Amino acid sequence: MGSCATKNQENEVSLPSNPRLQRAYQQYSQIIEITHPLNVNQKYNSYFTLIPDQFIGTGIKKTNQYESRLSKEEWQQKRVEFWDSRIEGQKENWATIRAALEADEGTAKTLLQAADLKLIKNSMQIVFDNHGQKYDLPVFVMHNPVSFPQKQSFDQNLYSSFDRKIVKFKVRSTKWNTDKEVSYNTGDKVELLIKELQSKEEPQKMKLFVNGREMKGHNMFGNYGVQDNSVVQAFMF
């Protein structure tokens, strides 16, 4: 019993013996601070508002508490998308991390240790493997928010009044060498473009953005201010 506890403790707080992993630990120890610009939560800060000096969870699952900027349905969707889109590191490590997140504290530690996954500052917010690859968990994946907004955030501040006309704009993707030009009426729903791209590219997942805002299929191009020569970013994976 005592020997097992010591191993768990070493996994949580001791520096790895490998110099390369020591450097990785020291680097990740800096960015685990939630206000650090390279902290994973900065990437998703449009999803939630952190509550200063309030926390949720205990032990290795303790994080800052937050209020969701997304509706409950959007928030649930983002959680699913997070797990479905993990491509960095090893799939089996992500599976272990997810299982540990859903398990009790003792089981979680055992799972992580068995997979040689190491914690940063005794927190699952950043875990890294024996190759130095890190695995980040944002707070919205680890815990539920204290509240959801009353109105769906994706449908806020859209253009409700616009001219109905044909516009020619570009669709850009890292999968293509050049942009693709398309034409739609501003009164057409975005789902028409989504279906067109799905039929040609057959992606498992796809998101469209214009001017930094995600476009939802049930809205119209005019709602997002799409004009001639606008550029729509297509992320397909």
ABEGO torsion letter per residue (X at the ends): XAAAAAAAAAAAABBBABAAAAAAAAAAAAAABAABAABAAAAAAAABBBBBGBBBEBEAABBBBBBBABBAAAAAAAAAAAAAABABEBAAAAAAAAAAAABBAAAAAAAAAAAGBBBBGGBAABBBBAAGBBBBBBAAAABBBABBBABBAAABGBBABBBBBBBBBBBBBAABABBBBBBBBAABBAAAAAAAAAAAAGBABBBBBBGGBBBBAABBAAAAGBBBGBBBBBBBX
